[in-house]
Amino acid sequence: MQGRIESGQLCTVEPVDPATLRVGEIVLCKVNGRQYLHLIKAVQGGRYQIGNNRDRTNGWVSASAIYGRCTRVE
């Protein structure tokens, strides 16, 4: 399975109210001090399970760790 966004592709990320995020959206988030684009796999209260498009789950982040939603990929 291919990733939704390949390394080196230009992406547009816009600020977002975390309360509006849904499963399947791609977000820019901070994980262990680094910023990554991740796929939202589940939403539970004020936290979000993130992972990739290759069936890997990376864990949970809080709303404060999410910087924005990916709105466009070149």
C-alpha positions in Angstrom: 0.0 0.0 0.0 1.3 3.4 -0.9 1.4 6.4 1.5 -1.1 9.2 0.9 1.7 11.6 0.9 5.2 10.6 -0.4 8.4 12.0 1.0 9.3 15.4 -0.5 5.8 16.3 -1.7 4.7 19.9 -0.9 1.7 20.1 1.4 -0.5 22.9 2.6 -1.4 22.8 6.3 -4.0 25.1 7.8 -4.9 25.9 11.4 -7.8 23.8 12.7 -10.1 23.5 15.7 -9.3 20.0 16.9 -12.9 19.5 17.9 -13.8 19.4 14.1 -11.2 16.7 13.3 -12.5 13.3 12.0 -11.1 9.8 11.4 -9.3 9.7 8.0 -8.0 13.3 8.1 -4.3 14.1 7.8 -2.9 16.4 10.5 0.5 18.0 11.4 1.3 17.0 14.9 4.1 17.0 17.4 5.3 13.6 18.6 8.4 13.2 20.8 9.6 16.7 20.0 9.3 16.3 16.2 6.6 17.3 13.8 5.0 14.8 11.5 2.0 14.5 9.1 -0.2 11.6 10.4 -3.5 10.1 9.7 -6.2 10.2 12.4 -7.2 6.6 13.1 -9.6 7.2 16.0 -11.0 10.0 18.2 -11.7 9.5 21.8 -12.7 12.6 23.8 -9.9 15.2 23.5 -7.3 12.8 22.2 -6.5 11.4 18.8 -5.0 8.1 17.7 -2.5 8.7 14.9 -0.8 6.4 12.4 0.0 6.0 8.8 -1.6 4.7 5.6 0.2 1.4 5.9 -1.9 0.1 8.8 0.6 1.2 11.4 -0.7 2.9 14.6 1.7 5.3 16.3 -0.2 6.1 19.5 -2.4 8.8 21.0 -1.8 12.6 21.0 -3.8 15.4 22.7 -5.5 18.2 20.9 -2.6 20.6 22.0 -0.2 18.4 19.9 -2.1 19.0 16.7 -1.0 22.1 14.7 -3.2 21.9 11.7 -5.0 19.9 9.0 -3.4 19.0 5.6 -5.7 20.6 3.0 -3.7 20.2 -0.2 -0.9 18.0 -1.6 1.0 19.0 -4.7 
